Amino acid sequence: MKKAFIMLPLAVACASQFAMAATTDSQRLAQLEQELAILQEASSYDSLSDRMSINGFFTGKVGVASNDAGYNGYDKDADFSEGSKLGLQGTFALTDQTNIVAQLVARGNDDWSTEMEWAFLSHDFDNGFTARFGRLRVPLYMYSDYLEVGYAQPWATPPTELYSIVPLSSFDGVDVIYDMELGEVAVALQASYGHSSRDAGALGDVDYSDVLGASALFSYEAWEFRATYYQTQLNTTSASTASLPLVFDKEDSYFAGVGLSYDNGTLFAISEFAVSDVEGQYSDTQSGYITLGYRINDFTPYVTYAFLETTDDSERANPADALRKALFDWQRTSYSVGSRYDINSNLALKVDVTYATDFGDTSGGMTPNIADNNDDTLVYTLSFDAVF
């Protein structure tokens, strides 16, 4: 019996040791599982950050004009909101070949309200073809892909004689891009289809149905050539009382343009020409510009000549069409001198002086000038453009 009492504490002690060991192993296992979960979570975060990129751009601009003609939206009072904007673009890689891209833009002249300019899914088929679906840019101009990014452009403001003709910048639909090489020439072909609805100011809310077209870009050494054709049907879906006489009723329209540029790193030249046509009594136009620039270290001075005129003024010759004639007969020539200074690799300061004249017996295409009836105007612009 005595021996049994002696062995009992020893058995209890051994049992306690085993229990403690089991508890310790359980705790260690739980700790290891927790650490593994943390590592897995961190790994997933690292993978997520590798698959996502966010970029942005900003333009802070101020402009003032010699009168109230309204060229580029400026009058005799300095305006810090017209042309100012902030944008964020995010890209998320679903796979090595499939991305989701979104671009949000807030504009100063729209009380900094935010609009989804891009939102699309892109898939690269690895054979030169890329398909995109969602909200896309209408590729009308040489700088359409960088239309919002002032830093990517040489000017303080793109020539409005051409770049303001089509109020539509994006649409909801699909496009297909094909990249190939013909010898030493790189070729990019793009075809698009979709629709859009936009507020067209005095014309009310306009529906752009069956937006259909194609563009081709050819690049060889320092040269680039671009050709574009797009068509759509316009229909006013909601109009204010003032714009009721100016509604679209399923009017067919098209835009056709060509562009040529040369850039050897020091000297550059850019030129574009386009015609637009809309059925009915809305403006049919032809417009274009040429810009010459020269890079001197961080400075890039440039000069631009641009023109705009309507080609169907005779359709509004009837005195009963006085309102339409005042709004839709345009004629204008502009001369710009400016310079860009690259402060650093992602910030540029631009200054520009533009003289617009040769309005003829029109408002020059500027609604405020219908009442003011100025023969010309001088506009001074200063802008800071950044990317980040």
Rosetta blueprint (number, residue, H / E / L):
1 M L
2 K H
3 K H
4 A H
5 F H
6 I H
7 M H
8 L H
9 P H
10 L H
11 A H
12 V H
13 A H
14 C H
15 A H
16 S H
17 Q H
18 F H
19 A H
20 M H
21 A H
22 A H
23 T H
24 T H
25 D H
26 S H
27 Q H
28 R H
29 L H
30 A H
31 Q H
32 L H
33 E H
34 Q H
35 E H
36 L H
37 A H
38 I H
39 L H
40 Q H
41 E H
42 A H
43 S H
44 S H
45 Y H
46 D H
47 S H
48 L H
49 S H
50 D H
51 R H
52 M E
53 S E
54 I E
55 N E
56 G E
57 F E
58 F E
59 T E
60 G E
61 K E
62 V E
63 G E
64 V E
65 A E
66 S L
67 N L
68 D L
69 A L
70 G L
71 Y H
72 N H
73 G H
74 Y L
75 D L
76 K L
77 D L
78 A L
79 D E
80 F L
81 S L
82 E L
83 G L
84 S L
85 K E
86 L E
87 G E
88 L E
89 Q E
90 G E
91 T E
92 F E
93 A E
94 L L
95 T L
96 D L
97 Q L
98 T E
99 N E
100 I E
101 V E
102 A E
103 Q E
104 L E
105 V E
106 A E
107 R E
108 G H
109 N H
110 D H
111 D L
112 W L
113 S L
114 T E
115 E E
116 M E
117 E E
118 W E
119 A E
120 F E
121 L E
122 S E
123 H E
124 D E
125 F L
126 D L
127 N L
128 G L
129 F E
130 T E
131 A E
132 R E
133 F E
134 G E
135 R E
136 L E
137 R E
138 V L
139 P L
140 L L
141 Y L
142 M L
143 Y L
144 S H
145 D H
146 Y H
147 L L
148 E L
149 V L
150 G H
151 Y H
152 A H
153 Q L
154 P L
155 W L
156 A L
157 T L
158 P L
159 P L
160 T H
161 E H
162 L H
163 Y H
164 S L
165 I L
166 V L
167 P L
168 L L
169 S L
170 S E
171 F E
172 D E
173 G E
174 V E
175 D E
176 V E
177 I E
178 Y E
179 D E
180 M E
181 E E
182 L E
183 G L
184 E L
185 V E
186 A E
187 V E
188 A E
189 L E
190 Q E
191 A E
192 S E
193 Y E
194 G E
195 H E
196 S E
197 S E
198 R E
199 D E
200 A L
201 G H
202 A H
203 L H
204 G L
205 D E
206 V E
207 D E
208 Y E
209 S E
210 D E
211 V E
212 L E
213 G E
214 A E
215 S E
216 A E
217 L E
218 F E
219 S E
220 Y E
221 E L
222 A L
223 W E
224 E E
225 F E
226 R E
227 A E
228 T E
229 Y E
230 Y E
231 Q E
232 T E
233 Q E
234 L E
235 N E
236 T E
237 T E
238 S E
239 A L
240 S L
241 T H
242 A H
243 S H
244 L H
245 P H
246 L H
247 V L
248 F L
249 D L
250 K L
251 E E
252 D E
253 S E
254 Y E
255 F E
256 A E
257 G E
258 V E
259 G E
260 L E
261 S E
262 Y E
263 D E
264 N L
265 G L
266 T L
267 L E
268 F E
269 A E
270 I E
271 S E
272 E E
273 F E
274 A E
275 V E
276 S E
277 D E
278 V E
279 E L
280 G L
281 Q L
282 Y L
283 S L
284 D L
285 T E
286 Q E
287 S E
288 G E
289 Y E
290 I E
291 T E
292 L E
293 G E
294 Y E
295 R L
296 I E
297 N L
298 D L
299 F E
300 T E
301 P E
302 Y E
303 V E
304 T E
305 Y E
306 A E
307 F E
308 L E
309 E E
310 T E
311 T L
312 D L
313 D H
314 S H
315 E H
316 R H
317 A L
318 N L
319 P H
320 A H
321 D H
322 A H
323 L H
324 R H
325 K H
326 A H
327 L H
328 F H
329 D L
330 W L
331 Q E
332 R E
333 T E
334 S E
335 Y E
336 S E
337 V E
338 G E
339 S E
340 R E
341 Y E
342 D E
343 I E
344 N E
345 S L
346 N L
347 L E
348 A E
349 L E
350 K E
351 V E
352 D E
353 V E
354 T E
355 Y E
356 A E
357 T E
358 D L
359 F L
360 G L
361 D L
362 T L
363 S L
364 G L
365 G L
366 M L
367 T L
368 P L
369 N H
370 I H
371 A H
372 D H
373 N L
374 N L
375 D L
376 D L
377 T E
378 L E
379 V E
380 Y E
381 T E
382 L E
383 S E
384 F E
385 D E
386 A E
387 V E
388 F L
